[in-house]
Amino acid sequence: MADKSLEVVWQGSKSLGASAEIFTGAFWQGNYEPPDGFHFEVNDDSPIVQDDPTLFDYNVQDRVNAFVDAALAQANVTRTNHVMWTMGTDFKYQYAYSWFRQMDKLIHYVNLDGRVNALYSTASIYTDAKHATQEIWPTKTDDFFPYADRINGYWTGYFTSRPTLKRYVREMSAYYMAARQLEYLIGRRKLGPNTDALADALAIAQHHDAVTGTEKQHVANDYAKRLSIGYQEAEALVALSIGCLTESSPSTSCQKPTTKFQQCPLLNISYCPASETDLSHGKNLVIVVYNPLGWKREDIIRIPVKSESFVVRDYEGREIVSQVLPISDVQLSLSKFFVTSYLGVTVRDAPNYWLAFRASVPPLGFSTYTVSGVKGSKLTRSSVDTHQGNKKFTFDIGSEILKVQLSENGKLIYDNKKRKLGKKSVEVSYGFYAGYEYNETEKYPQASGAYVFRPNGTFMMLSKGKVQSTVVRGPLINEVHQQINSWIYQVTRAYKDNEYIEVEYTVGPIPVEDGIGKEVVAKLSTDIQSNKKFYTDSNGRDFIERIRDYRSDWDLQVNQPVAGNYYPINLGIYLQDGMSEFSVLVDRSVAGSSILDGQIELMLHRRLLKDDGRGVAEALNETVCALEKCIGLVAQGKFYIKIDHLGEGAKWRRSFGQQIYSPLLLAFSEQDEDTGLNTRIPMFSGMDSSYSLPENVAMITLQELDDGKVLLRLAHLFEVGEDKDLSGTAKVELKKLFSSKKIEKIMETNLSANQERAEMEKKRLVWKSQSSSAKASKVTRGGPIDPTDLIVELAPMEIRTMLIEFSQKSDRIFDI
């Protein structure tokens, strides 16, 4: 405010620089409300404008003076002589007349007074007025996190609040992306199932209180209900699409495919009736594995099964390596409780095993696998060893590429033979911060709640000493199961031929019988000399350097050394020193930090007993009810660990990050063993069979619209200078991407696809800012799309959006 720098030109991407800058600002009173004394909801206590001079409470001049004083006070901390009043806030305008009656009078009498000109305005009018002054504005290149609206009031708890809803939205977003692709591949239909209901539910889930988890519980329930309803319709569309794509009849006439496919939305709690079928009586299980990414992909598939003897064959009928792993007692218990809670179904004969096999799937396509029961024992069974916690053990769970030793106390020795990194130590531990309660005798009272993270005291270790460990080994997966305490369970997993470690955690129900709310964290400790620096992603795109106890814009006074250093993590967080990078990727948005050098901290779950006074008016105390009891919410999730040489970690973070976000989609059907493969097209790719997208480009949208046009968005995954090979300009060949169709017309648009890019850029305002013009000139952008070559160029961090029209509808969307 002293520098008049509340409003800035924001360059949010160092790769895109001034070419993607916007004019923005922070509100001068710290919130989006009118100035004090100008709230006009029916029950607000601001004085109305009484302009009848015959009444004793006539106050026109008093109200005008108050208006002018407030306007001048704001103008004194704002550049130019234009200020914006945001007339309203949450839950207002329930009776709009009470607002507009007063605003009409204020505008009239203030303008008669003449000292200030007042008018009804819009964000566009205000922005144009600011731009017309030719003011030189400060430039901001980082972001605004973490927020704090007062001492002790850091809004960093909501990066994790409602972690299971955050995961559900992430899963449904990925499913929606894949479902839209499949809808395009068979052709969007006017009748029948579509993706619209899921789109609507996901759009509502982008509300700022849904993103953060700061809604009331019944509202959170409503978000989840809408997502579930939307999923059910999209699920029917996916089943129809895969049924059509696996049959040889033309897609245009495929209305009711003969093969019915099922899916398993509760696979994360080992519930999948489609895969639990009895294969001992001449039945086969057919699994279609769809890959929504634009690259060929190999991944491990895990499905619950009821016996141990199987053989798995690929789409050519060749037997492939598979592995049977036991489902843990913890997982079985969760499955029975939550299936009853979600579906009202009592699980009486739960599967006891996971069947795992490696799937290889073409880009934007599928491969088919067949599971058959066999008599006698096959060499797929895992070895299982249990070690009590009263003895010291070290477990080898790696592969030839990645040697991993895990001790009973959580210490992991990571030795990547392929990268020749040497042995690196990573220790995973768990604990919680006690949630602070409101104490009105404090100078700055503040409770921990849905918004605010305010720890009461220091970190408390939960895994004290040695824990019981169960080691499971096999040809594809090695894993160690550890019961950290009565309500935290961990599986450390290494896959054959992969260079990362997967850690699966189950946290909850968090006990609160002691009257203490708890904020549960995982700490990953290494010997990296990070020197207070760590890096977190910004919306999964640019990574931003964070420095502990430091802000680039001002001198930070540290009053919350933990909460004040927490940041949102959507994709990942990493540390580095002069030798190595230590990366951790996540499966949902979480809060995280590096409170100590060499250490990464992730907040996995929160259960609190007090409201933090920011409008929710409820404690963040989620429960789930079934079987005549209610328990605290259980959060199950994964994070992924990898160590690289300095400068080499970005490739994994970007490529594997796409695999986390867009998992393989599984569809199941059953067939008689003697009928052969029912799926007449056992493998398929929606693009040229010899083509895949460059490894630094992702296809983030492929959707057929109601008018028949196809919406395509392509994104460059890397920043400038992030990788020595992959941070250059990438090229996508649309002719090969749409090899079975002829592109008649292509129009590049803005990101929202509601206006042509060229027209949008003509209207774009150019701001004068304190950044040098030389720096802005270095920004690289992809060139125009040649209508003949149809090659799209993408510069680092660039997203390009296109509307495509094809010359005619092909009989088939793929070559047979």
N, C-alpha and C positions, 0 to 999 in steps of 0.2 A: 504493500500500500504506500509506503514512504517513497518507493521508486516509481510509483505509478506503473507497475509492471504486472498488474492483475490480468490484463489482456495482452496476448502474445500472438506472434506467428509461430505455429507449432509445426516443426519438421519431425514427424514421428518415426521416420525411417532414415537411417544414415545412408542406405543404398539409394533411396529415391529422392532424398534431399528436398530442395525447393520445388521439384516437380510435383510433389504430393503434399505440399504444405497447406494448412488451413488457418483461418483466423479464429481464435477461441479465447476463452477467459474464465477466470474464477469469480464467483459472485462476491461482492465486497463485504457483505455481512456474513459470509460463510455458508449461506443457504439460498435456496431459490424462492424466497418469500418476499413480500412487499416490505418496505421500510416499516419500522415500528410505528404503530399508530394508524396504519392504513390497511387493516384487515377487516373485511366487511361481510363475513359469513353471519348468518342470522344471530348466532349467540356470541359473536366476538364483541370485545369491549372497546374497540376503537370508536371515538366520537364520530357520529354521522355529520354530514354538512346540513346544518339547519339554516335555511335561507329565507325563512318567513320572519321579517323584522318585527312582527307583532308578538312573537313568542319570546319568553324570557331566555331560552337557551340558544338564541340567534348567535351564530359563531362563524360566519363566512370568513371574516378577516383572520380569525385565529387559525382556521383550517388552511387558508391560503398561506399564511406565514409558516405553519408547520410543514406544508408541502414544499415550499421554497427552501426552507432550512435543510430538509432531508435531501433535496436535489443538489443543493450546493455542497453539502457534506460528501455526497457521493462523487460529485464532479472534482472535488479536491484530491481524490485518490485515483482519478481516471484521466487518461489522456484524451484530448479533444473536448469539446463542449457538448457532446452527446452522451447521455446516460440512459440505461434501460432499467425500468422497474418491472419485475416479474410479479404480476398481480394475481397471486393465488399460491396454493401449496397443496399438499396431500389432503384428499377428502373434501376439498372446497368446491364451491359452485353447486352445492346440492340445492340451493335456491339462488339461481344466477341473478335474479332481479336485484337482490340486495347489494350485489357488487356493482352491476352496471348503473344502477340509480346513483350511487355515490361517485363512481368514476365520471359519469356524465357531468355531474355538478362540479367536481374538482377541475376537470378540463376547462369547463366554461369559465369559472371564476378565476382560476390561475392565469388563463390567457387574457382575461380582462385586466388583471393586475399588471401583466406585462414583463415582470422580471424573468420569468421562465416560460418557455413555450411547451405546452403539454399536448400530446396527441396519442390516439390509438395507433399502435404500430405492430410490426411483425419482426421476426428475426432477420428476414431479408432486407426490409426497409432500414433497420438499424445497421446492418452490416454495410449496406450501400452508403449510408451516411458516414460511417467511420472511414470507409475506403476513400470517399471523396475528399477528405481533409488532407490526403497525402502525408499523413503522419508516418514517422519512422518508428516501427514497433520492435520491442525486444523479441529475440528468437529463443524458442525452447526446443531442445533436441532430445531430452529424456522424457519420462512420463511423470504422472502426479502421485504415484504411490510411494509410501503408504499414506493414506489419509489420516488425519487426526483433527477432530473438531474442538478439542480442548486438551489440557494436560491430562495424561492417563487415559485419554479417549481415542486410542488407535483403532481404526476400523480395519483390523487385519484378521479378526476371527472369522469374518464372513468369507474369506478365501477358502475355508474348509466347511463351514456350517452346512448341515444336511448333506453329508458326503454321498449317501446312497442315491439321493435325488440327482445330485450332480453327475453321478455315474450313469444313471438311467437316461438322463438327457443326452449324455455323450453317446451311449449305445444307440439310442433312437435316432440321433443325428446321422450316425454312420449307416444305420439300417435304411434310413430315408434316402441317403445318397445312392446306395446300392439298388433300392427299389425303384428309384427314378430311372436309373440306367436300364434296368430290366423292362420297365414300362416303355422306354424308348425303343428297346431292341425288338419288342413284339408289336409296337405301335400303340399309341394312346387311344383309348376307346371312350366313346361317349357314354356307353352303358357298362355296368360291371364295376368291379373293385378298382380303386385308384389310390393315389398317395395323398389326396387333398386333405383328408381328415388328420393325417399325421403331420402334414405341413402346418396346418392351423394350430395343432397342439404344440408343436415345436416353436412356432412363432410366439405363442402366448408365453412359453417357457423362456423367452428372451426378455421378459419383463425384468426390470432391474432387481426386484425383490426375489424373483425366481432364480436368477443367475447367482445371487449372493446367498440365498437361503435365509433371508430376513423376512419372510412372509409368516403369517400365522399358520398353525398346524393344519387347520381345516382347508386353508388355501393350498398348502403343499399337497395335501391329499387330492385336491381337485386337479392340480397340475398333473399328478401321476395318473389319475383316472383318465384324463383327456389323452395323455400319451398312450395309455393302454388301449383305449378305444381306437385311436388312430392306428396303432400298431396292428390291431386285428384286421382292419381293412387292407392295410398295406401287405400284411402276411398273406391274405387271400390273393392279392395281385402277384406277389412273388411266386406263390405256388402255381398260379396259372401261367406265369411267364416261363418258369423253368419247365413246366409240363409241355408248353408249346415248343420251346427251344430244343427239347430233347426228342421231339417227334419230327418226322421227315415231311409232314404235310406243310404246305405254304402257311406262313404266319398269318396271312390275311384271312384264312379260313379256319384258323385254329380258335375255336370257341370253347370247346370242352375236351381238353386233352385226356387221353385214356389213362394215363398214369397220374395218380393222385400223390402229391408230395406234402409231407408234414415238416414242421419246423419246431425248434425247441428254445423258446425264449427264456426258460429257467435253467438253461444248461449250466449257468454259473453256480447253481446249488445242486448240481448232479441230478437233475430231474429231466428226463427226456423219454417219455413213453415210446416214441418212435424208434429209439435205438435199443430199447430194452426187450424187444420182441424175442420170442423163443425160436432159435434157428436150428433146433435139433430135429425137425420133421420136414426136411427138404425145402426150407425157406432160405432166401438170401435177403440181406439188407443192402439196398442200393443207396449210396450217398453221393449226391451231386454237390460239388464244392465250387462255389462261385467266387471269383476274385474281382473286386471292384476297382483295383488299381490298374494303372496303365503299363505295368511291367509284369513279366513272368515272375512267379513267386513260389517259394517252397516254404512250407510251414507244417508244424506238428498239429494234427487233429486229435482231440480227446473226446470220447463219447462214453457215457455210462452204459455198462452191460451187466448181464446177470450171471455169466459163466466165464470160464477161463480159456476155453479152447476155441480158437478162431483162426481163420486164414483170411487175409485181406489181399485183394487183387486190384490192379489198376485198370484203366479203361481198355487196355489191350489184353486183359486176362492174365497178366503176369503176376505171380505171387510177389508181394513186397514185404519188407521187414515191418513187423508190428510188435507191440508190447502190451501186456496186461499189468496194470498197477492196482493195488488195493485202494479203495476209497476209505479215507480216514474216518474214525468214529466221530470226530468233530464235524466233519462234512456231512455224514449220515444224519447226525442229530439235527444239524441246521436244516437239512433238506426236509426232513419229516415235519419239523415245526413250521417252516416258512411255506411249504407247499400247502399245508392245512390253512395257514393264515391267508395266503393269496388266492387259492383256488377252492378252498373248502373241501379238499380231497384228502382222505386219510390214506397215507402210504403204508401198505401192509407188507409188500414184498419189494423192498428197495434194492436197487442194484448194488453190488459190493465191489465192483471193479470199474476202472477206466480202461478202455481200449484205445491205444495210441498208435498212429501211423503217420508217416510223412507224405504230405500231398504236394504235388507239383501242378500248378495251375497257370494257364496262359493268361495274358493281359486281357482285361475286360471280357472274361470268359469263364468256362467251367471245365472241370475234369470229373469223371465219374469213377467211383470206387465201389467194390462189392465185398461185403463181409459175409463169410459162410461159416457155419458151425462145423467142427470136425470132431470125430471120435478119438479119444485118447488125448494125450498131452502134446501140445505144440511148444516149440521153443520160444514162446513169447512171454512166459511168466517172469515177473521180476523177482529178484532176490530181496528179502526183507530181513534186516537186522535191527534189533532194538537194544539200546544201551542205556542203562540206568544213570541217573544224574550224579550218583555218588562216586563215580570214577571218571578219570580223565581220558578223553578219547579225541582222536582226530580222524575225520572222514574224508576220503578222496572221492569226489563226485564229478570230476571234470571229464574231459575227453582228450584225444591226442592233441587237438589244437589248443584247448584251454584246460590247464591243470588247476583244480580247485581243491583246496584243503579247508575244511570247516571244523572248528573245534566246538566242544559242547557249550562254551560260553559265548558263542556268537562271533568269534573272530574268524575271518575268512582270509586265506592266502590265495591271491589271484595271480596266476602265472600264464600269460598268453605266449605260448611257444611260437606261434606264427608271427607275432609282432616283435618278439624278442625284447619284451619290456623288463624282464627280470621279475622277481617275486615282489608283489605289492600287497600290503595289508589293508583290509577293510573290516571294521568291526561294526556290526549292526546291533543296536540295543534299543530298548523301549522304555518309555516312562511317561509321566504326565505332569502338567502344571496344574496346581489347584486353582480353580476359578475364584477370582476376587469377589467378595460380597460388598454390597453398598454399605458405607459407613458415613453417616451424615455428620459425624464429628470431624472428619478429615477436611483439609482445606480444599482439596479437589476430589470429592467423592466420585467413585465410578465402579460399577460392578462389571464383571465379565459376562457377556451375553451373545446373542445372535450376531450382532455387529462387532462388538468390541472384544478384543483379546487383552485381558489384563491379568497376568499371572500373579498369584499370591505366593511369593517366595520362589525358591529355586527349583530346578528340575529334580524329580524324584525317580530314581532307578526302579524298574519293576522286575527285571530279570536278575535276581540276586544269586550268584553262584551258578552251579551246574544245573542243567535241566535234562529231562529224559529226551532222548533223540531216537528216531526211527529212520534208518537209512534204506532207501529203495533204489535198486540199481537195475539197469536193463540196457538193451542195445540202442535205444533212442533217448531215454530220459534217465537221469540220476537225480535224486532229490533227498533232502533231509527234512523230516518233520520234527518240530520242537514245540512243546507246550511251554511257552514263556512263563505264564502264570495261569490262573484259573479262567481268565477271560481274554488272553492274547495267545494266538496260535500262529506259527510261522512255518512256511515251507520254502526252503531254499532250493532252487531248481537249476540244473544245467542240462542243455540239450546237445546232442551229438552234432558236431560241425558248426556250432554257434559260438560266438566269442563274448557273449554277455551272460550275466547271471539274472535270473528272474526270482524275485522274492514275493511270495503271496502271503498276505496277512489276513487274519480274521480277528477283529477287535470288537469286543462287547459280549454281552451287555456290560457297559461300564457301570460298576457299582457306585451307588450314591447313598447307600444306607447310612454312611457316616456323616451325611449332611454336607458333603463337599463335592461341588461340581468339578469335573476333570477334563483336561484337554490333552489328548493322548498324542505323543509324538514318537517317531522313529529317528534315531540318530545314527548316521553313517560316518565313522571316524577313519581318517586316513593319515598318512604322513606327508601329504602335499603341503608345501609352504605357500599358502594362498594369500598371505599378507593382507587380510581384511577384505579381499575382493572375491566376489562370486558373480555368476551370470544367470539371469532368469529370462525366460522368453516373454515377449509381449504378444499376447493373443496367438501364440504358436508361430509367430513370424520372426521379427528381429529379436535377437538376444541383447539385453541391456546390462551393462556393467553396473553392479551394485557395490558400494563400499560401506562397510559396517560403520554405523554412527556418523554418517556423512551425507550431506545433500549438496549438490552442485550449485543450487540456486541461493542458498543462504547458510548462515552459521547455525548448525543444529545444536540445540540445547537438549542433551540426552536425559530424559526422565523415565523412559521405559526401554531399557537396553535389549529386551527380548522382543516385545511386541512392536517396538519402533523400528525393528530391522526385518520384519516379516514382509514378504512379497507374494503376489499370486503366481502360481506355477501351473501353466496349462499343458505345456509339452514337457519341459524339463528344466534342470538346473545343473550347472557344472562349476567345478573349481579347476584352476590350473596353476602351475609354477613354471620354472624354466625348463622342465623336463617332460611333464605329463599333464594329461587332462583326466579328470574323474567326473563322469557324467551319470546322472540319474534321470530317467524318464518315468512319467507317471501315466496312469490310465484315466484320470479325471482331474479337474481343477482342485488343487490343494494349496495350503499355505506352506511356505518354506523359507529357509534362511541358512546362513552360515554364521552362527553365533560365536564359534571358535574357529581359528585357522585350521584348515584341513578337515573340517567337519561340515556335513550337510544335515539339516534338520527338516523333517516333513511332519506337518500336523495331519494325522490320519482321521481323527474322529473327535467330537466334542459332545459332552453332555453336561449341561449347566442348570442350576436351580434358581437363578435370579434373572430378572429382566434387566437389560442394560440402559433402558430409558431412551431408546431411539425410535419408538413408535410401534414396535411389535406388541408390547404389553403382554408378553408371555415369556416364560423361560424356555430355553432351547433344550427340551427334555423329551426326545422322541422315543416312542414305545411302539411295540408291535404286539398284537393280541391274537391268541389262538389257544385251543385246548384248555379253555377256562382259566387262562392266566395271561398277564401282560408282562413283557420283559422289555428292557432297554434295547434300542435299536442295535443290531449287529452290522458292522461295516466290513465288507470283504473286498479286497482289491489287490493290485499288484504294482510294484515298481521294479525298474530294470537298471542294472548296474553295468558299466563298462569303463575300462581304463585304456587310454590311448597315448601314443606319443603326442607331444605338444603340436597342435595344428592339424591333427588327424581325426579328432573326435566328431567334427561336424557331419561328416558323411554318414556315420551311424545314427546320430541324433536326428538328422533329417529323413533318411530313408526308413529306418526302423520306426521312427515316430509316425510315419504314414501307415505302417502296418499295425501299430497299436490302435490308431484312430479308425482304420478300416479293416476290421478282421474278416477272415474268410467267412462267407455265408454258407450255411449247411442246410440242405433239404434232403429228406429221407423218404424212401418208399420201400415196399416189400414186394418180392416177386418169388414165384416158384423156381426152385433150383433147376428144373429140367427145361425151362423155357428159354434159357440163355438171357442175355442182357436185354431187358425190356427197353432200355434207353437206346434208341436207334442211332442217335448222334451222341456218342459218349464223351466227345471233347469238342470244344467250340471256343472261338475267339471272335469278338465283335469288331476286330480290326484286321488288317492284312496279316496273314499268318507269319510273315517274315518281319513284322514291324512291332516295335514297342516304343513307348514314350522315352525320351532321354531320362536318365536317372536323376536329373535335377529338376524335372518338371512333374507336377501332379495335375490330374484332371479333377477339379473340385466340383464341377457341375456338368452333367450331361442329361438333359431333360427335354422331352417333347412337350411343347406348349399346346394350349387349346386350339390355336390357329394353324397347327401343323409345323410351325417353325421349331427349330431345335436350338436350345440355349446351351452354349458351351463356355465354360470358364477354365482357363489353364493358368497355373501358378508356378512361377520359378521358386524353388524351395530354399535357395541359398542367398546369403547376403554378399555384398562386395567384399572380397578378401577373406571370406570365411573358409574356403577350400581352394587349394592350389589348382585343382583341375575342374571343379564343378561350379565355381563362382563366375564363370564366363557366360556369354550370351548363348542361349539354347534355341534350337529350332525344332518345330513340330510340323510334320508333313500331313496336312489335312486330307490329301488324297489317299494316303495309306491308313489314316485314322478312320476314314469313312470309305473303305475300299469297295464296298458293295453298292455305293450310291454315287450319284453325280451331283456335285454342288452347283446349283444354278446361281445363287446369290449369297453373298456374305456381307454382313454389316457389323462393324465393331461398335460397341456401345460403352457407356459408363458401367461401373461395377453393378449397379442396380438393374441394368438392361432396360431402362425406361427412357433413354435418349441417346441419340447417335453421339459417338465420342467426339467427332469433329465439331458438332454443334455445341456440345458441352464445353469444349475447350475454348471456343470463341467467347463464351459467356464468363469464363473463369476470370476472377479478379486477380490481378498481380499486385502483391503487397510490397511496400517498402519495409525492409527489416534490417536489423543490425548484422545479418550474415553477409559475407562478401559475395558479390556477383560471380567472382572467379570460382568460388566453391560450388555455386549452383550450376555453373556451366559444365562441370565434370560429370554430371548425372547422365547415365546411359539409359535409353529406352529402346525397346524393339521398334523396328521400322514398320511402315505401312504394309498391309497384307496385299500382295500382288494377286489380282483375281485369276491369273493364269497359273502361276506356280503354286498358289495356295499354301504357302509356307508362313507359319507364324513365328516371329522372333520374340524371345522373352529375355529381358535383362534381369540381373539379380533382384529378387523380391518383387518383381513385376507380376501383376495379375491382369490377364487380358480376357475380355468378355465379348462374345460374338453371338449374333443371331444368324442362323444358317437356314437357307431354303434349298431343298433338293428338287431336281427337275421333275421327278415323278416318283411315286411310291413303287419300290421294287417288290416283285412277288415274294422275294425272300430277303431278309436282312443279313444273310450270310451265305457264303458259297457252300454247297454240299460236296 
